[in-house]
Amino acid sequence: MKKRIAIFASGSGSNAQKIMEHFKHSKVGEVVLVLSNNMDAYVLQRADNFEIPSHIFDRQELYHTDEVLHLLQRLKVDLIALAGFLWKVPIIY
């Protein structure tokens, strides 16, 4: 079964694009979501180019709500890749 991958990125997304390219035709994993804390990040366009959904969030949403967590759970994400994302990711138990 393919692992479902979410990428957190906040800039141009060149690293994220390499991950998306690598898994585009992979039998072991697929990128199912790109998340960013920057609404102007070019990584969002890169995700759109690969027809991968994206989600933009702010500090309030990441640190003080469960919205990001619930989105990851709804999409059954197995792995998270940090590609140029510099915020601390909350520990989830």
C-alpha positions as MATLAB code, in Angstrom:
seq = 'MKKRIAIFASGSGSNAQKIMEHFKHSKVGEVVLVLSNNMDAYVLQRADNFEIPSHIFDRQELYHTDEVLHLLQRLKVDLIALAGFLWKVPIIY';
ca = [
       0.000    0.000    0.000;
       1.327    3.447   -0.924;
       2.367    5.765    1.881;
       0.442    9.048    1.826;
       2.714   12.079    2.156;
       2.022   15.678    3.148;
       4.645   18.348    2.483;
       5.005   21.432    4.671;
       6.763   24.296    2.844;
       6.778   28.074    3.006;
       8.880   29.368    0.137;
       9.564   28.755   -3.520;
       9.148   25.022   -3.135;
      12.110   23.723   -5.120;
      12.703   20.952   -2.547;
       8.990   20.196   -2.411;
       8.918   19.933   -6.201;
      11.712   17.347   -6.128;
       9.658   15.310   -3.657;
       6.529   15.655   -5.819;
       8.495   14.614   -8.925;
      10.023   11.631   -7.156;
       6.680   10.264   -5.993;
       4.627   11.192   -9.066;
       4.821    7.673  -10.532;
       6.010    5.838   -7.434;
       4.535    2.579   -6.249;
       5.601    3.200   -2.646;
       4.285    6.689   -1.933;
       2.236    9.615   -3.162;
       2.069   13.264   -2.195;
      -1.529   13.987   -1.237;
      -1.251   17.495    0.235;
       0.998   20.549    0.372;
       0.635   22.865    3.361;
       2.071   26.347    3.712;
       2.083   29.188    6.192;
       2.666   31.687    3.377;
      -0.208   32.505    1.032;
       2.274   33.942   -1.499;
       4.608   30.926   -1.498;
       5.409   29.647   -4.978;
       5.195   26.096   -3.629;
       1.404   26.473   -3.874;
       1.684   26.987   -7.637;
       4.029   24.010   -7.888;
       1.478   21.862   -6.034;
      -1.237   23.076   -8.402;
       0.965   22.164  -11.367;
       1.091   18.591  -10.024;
      -2.668   18.682   -9.275;
      -1.960   18.219   -5.571;
      -4.327   19.983   -3.171;
      -2.880   22.626   -0.880;
      -3.833   24.263    2.385;
      -2.697   27.604    3.808;
      -2.660   28.107    7.569;
      -1.452   30.649   10.116;
       0.133   30.338   13.575;
      -3.245   30.382   15.291;
      -4.527   27.470   13.236;
      -1.366   25.372   13.626;
      -0.673   25.958   17.308;
      -4.066   26.626   18.866;
      -6.559   24.500   16.926;
      -6.741   20.947   15.634;
      -7.669   21.989   12.080;
      -4.350   20.980   10.499;
      -4.319   17.725   12.440;
      -7.874   16.912   11.366;
      -7.009   17.645    7.735;
      -4.033   15.272    7.913;
      -6.223   12.637    9.532;
      -9.017   13.042    6.950;
      -6.509   12.512    4.157;
      -4.984    9.545    6.008;
      -1.474   11.027    5.822;
       1.251    8.562    6.835;
       4.326   10.766    6.484;
       5.122   14.463    6.742;
       8.027   16.030    4.839;
       9.363   19.420    5.909;
      10.700   21.113    2.786;
      11.939   24.553    3.749;
       9.406   24.838    6.544;
      10.988   26.461    9.602;
       8.242   26.570   12.235;
       8.248   23.967   14.983;
       5.649   21.323   14.285;
       3.563   20.511   17.371;
       3.962   17.033   18.813;
       0.795   15.010   18.407;
       0.064   11.981   20.572;
];
